[in-house]
Amino acid sequence: MLILYIISAIFAFIQGFTMTGVSQKLTYKLRNDLAIKINKLPMKYFDSKKHGEVLSIITNDIDTLSMNLNQSITQIITSICTIIRNINNDAFY
């Protein structure tokens, strides 16, 4: 039983490490895409906003999205595997 718990912990660590890498790569791409978009905006857009408001909004939104992706991707994959397993188990009955 102890061996199964250890194996489960190892797989949970690998899953967490992998999902963190995926969400970080996606966040990096989003930040780069937004930087390109911001550089194309006219100056009058920034003149109409408070000092630092645009950067604050973008930073907070991307950080929130990154945290949610890291948690949600793992849950989605686990749910899909559970559904597939249940469908396969029902097919044998």
N, C-alpha and C positions, 0 to 999 in steps of 0.2 A: 504494500500500500504506500509506503514511504517513497519507493522508487517512482510510482505513478505521480505523486505530488511533486517530486523533483522534476520529472519530465514535463509536467504541466507548467511549472514555474519557468522552465527554460523556454518552452514554446511561447508563453505569455510575454517573456522578455523579448524574444525575437520578433514577435508580432508588434509589440509596442515600439521597438527600435525601427522596424521597417515602416510602420505607419507614420512615425515622426519624420522620417526621411522623405516620404512621399508628400506629406503636408508642407514640409519646409521647401521642397522644390517647387510646389505649386504656389506657395506664398512668394517665393523669389520671383517667379515668372509674373505674378500679378503686380508686384512692386515695380518691376521693369516696365511692364505695359503701362502702368499708371504714370511713371516718370516720363515716358514718351508722350503720353496724352497731355500731361500738364505742360510740357515744353511747347506744345502746339497751341495752347490757349492764349488768347490775346491779353495784353497787360490790363485792359479795362476790366476784365473779369476779376483780377486780383485786387484792383483798386476798389471794387465794390465790396470786398470782404474784409473782415477784421484781420489784424496782423497775426499770422500763424494759424488762422482758422482752417484753411484748406489742408495744410499739412497735418494738423491735429485730427481732422475728420478722417483723412485717408489712413493715417497711422492707426488710429483706434479701430476703424472698420476692418482693416487687413489683419490686425492682431486678433480681433474677435473671430474673424473668419478662419484664421489659422488654428485657433484653439478648438473651434467647433468641428473643423475638418478632421483634426487629429482624433477627436473622440467619435465622431459620427462614422467615419470610414470603417473603423474597427467594428462598430455596432452593425453597420450595414452588411459587411462581409460575414460576420457571425450569423446574422439573421438569414441571409441567403443560404448559407451552408445548412442551417437548421431546417429551413423550408425544403431544400433539396433532400436532406436526409429523411425528413418526414414523408415526403412524396415517395421516395424509394422504399421506405418501410411499409407504407400503405399499399404499394404495388404488389408486395409479396403476400398480402392477406386476402 
